[in-house]
């Protein structure tokens, strides 16, 4: 996939997330996390990255959420494992963190970073932040189901 195709895919994913987000933010617990400031970060294997911000009512909070989403994506990009799952594998002794160059203090730990594949089998890294971790993942999973242009790697 060239950069233009990657950008087009990211735009479609971003648009679908934007369509899904209002329903998620109707839930008080979700809105409370970042006051509606949410961020999608998408990467490909080459490291091309697209970030889309939603909400934007509080630029300082938006920046913080963007840092979390980007950190989630970078950890998945480097390890190939969803955030949360990677940490469990390391702490259970199934993976050596030194092999990935991410020291323990830099683990993100929160859910919301996922490994995905395009319909052509190309690697796609997605991360979302701004609501509870389960819902960060949930919105990405629902976008995949709707668009059918990518799937989440389980």
C-alpha positions in Angstrom: 0.0 0.0 0.0 1.5 3.3 -1.0 1.2 6.4 1.2 -1.8 7.8 -0.7 -3.7 4.5 -0.2 -2.7 4.5 3.5 -3.9 8.0 3.9 -7.2 7.1 2.2 -7.7 4.1 4.5 -6.9 6.2 7.6 -9.4 8.8 6.4 -12.1 6.1 6.1 -11.3 4.8 9.6 -11.2 8.2 11.1 -14.6 9.1 9.5 -16.1 5.9 10.8 -14.7 6.5 14.3 -16.2 10.0 14.1 -19.6 8.5 13.2 -19.4 6.1 16.2 -18.0 8.4 18.8 -21.1 10.4 19.7 -23.0 7.3 20.8 -20.0 6.3 23.0 -19.8 9.7 24.6 -23.5 9.6 25.6 -22.3 7.2 28.4 -21.3 9.5 31.3 -18.4 7.2 32.4 -16.9 7.5 28.9 -17.4 11.2 28.6 -15.8 11.7 32.0 -12.4 10.2 31.0 -11.2 13.1 28.8 -14.3 15.3 28.5 -14.9 14.2 24.9 -11.3 14.9 23.8 -10.4 11.7 21.9 -7.6 10.7 19.5 -7.1 8.1 16.8 -3.6 7.2 15.8 -2.9 4.9 12.8 0.4 3.6 11.5 1.7 1.2 8.9 4.7 -1.1 9.1 6.9 1.6 7.5 6.0 4.0 10.3 3.8 6.4 8.3 1.5 7.9 10.9 -1.9 9.6 10.8 -3.4 11.2 13.9 -6.9 12.5 14.1 -8.3 14.4 17.1 -11.9 14.6 18.1 -13.6 17.0 20.5 -11.0 19.6 21.0 -12.8 21.6 23.7 -9.7 21.6 25.9 -6.4 21.8 23.9 -4.3 20.9 26.9 -6.3 17.7 27.5 -6.4 17.0 23.8 -2.6 17.1 23.8 -2.4 14.6 26.7 -4.8 12.2 25.0 -2.8 12.5 21.8 0.3 11.5 23.6 -1.4 8.5 25.1 -2.8 7.3 21.7 0.6 7.8 20.0 2.4 5.9 22.8 -0.1 3.0 22.4 0.4 2.9 18.6 4.2 3.1 18.9 4.3 0.2 21.4 2.1 -2.0 19.1 4.2 -0.9 16.1 7.4 -2.1 17.9 6.1 -5.2 19.6 3.3 -6.5 17.3 1.1 -7.1 20.4 -2.0 -5.2 21.6 -1.4 -2.9 24.5 -2.3 -4.7 27.7 -1.6 -8.1 26.1 2.1 -7.2 25.6 2.5 -6.3 29.3 0.9 -9.5 30.4 3.2 -11.6 28.2 6.3 -9.8 29.6 5.2 -10.0 33.2 4.3 -13.7 32.8 7.8 -14.3 31.5 6.6 -15.3 28.0 8.4 -12.3 26.3 11.6 -10.5 27.1 11.0 -6.7 27.1 14.7 -6.2 26.2 14.0 -7.8 22.8 11.8 -4.9 22.0 13.8 -2.0 23.5 10.9 -0.8 25.6 11.9 -0.6 29.3 9.3 -1.4 31.9 8.7 2.2 32.9 7.7 3.0 29.3 5.0 0.3 29.1 1.7 2.0 28.3 -0.4 -0.8 29.9 -3.8 0.7 29.0 -6.0 -1.0 26.4 -6.6 0.7 23.1 -3.6 -0.1 20.9 -4.3 -2.9 18.4 -2.5 -4.8 15.7 -4.6 -5.0 12.5 -4.3 -6.2 8.9 -5.7 -4.6 5.8 -7.7 -6.8 3.4 -4.5 -7.1 1.4 -2.7 -8.5 4.4 -0.6 -5.5 5.1 0.2 -4.5 8.7 -1.9 -1.7 10.2 -1.5 -0.4 13.8 -4.4 1.4 15.4 -4.7 3.1 18.7 -7.5 5.1 20.2 -7.6 7.1 23.5 -10.0 9.3 25.3 -12.6 6.8 26.8 -12.2 3.7 28.9 -9.7 1.2 27.5 -12.3 -1.4 26.7 -14.2 1.2 24.7 -11.0 2.5 23.1 -10.7 -1.0 21.7 -14.4 -1.4 21.1 -14.7 1.6 18.8 -11.8 0.3 16.7 -13.4 -3.2 16.5 -16.7 -1.7 15.5 -15.0 0.4 12.8 -13.4 -2.7 11.4 -16.7 -4.6 11.3 -18.4 -1.8 9.5 -15.7 -0.9 7.0 -14.4 -4.4 6.2 -11.2 -2.8 4.8 -9.2 -4.1 7.8 -9.5 -6.6 10.6 -8.1 -6.7 14.1 -5.5 -9.3 14.8 -6.6 -11.4 17.7 
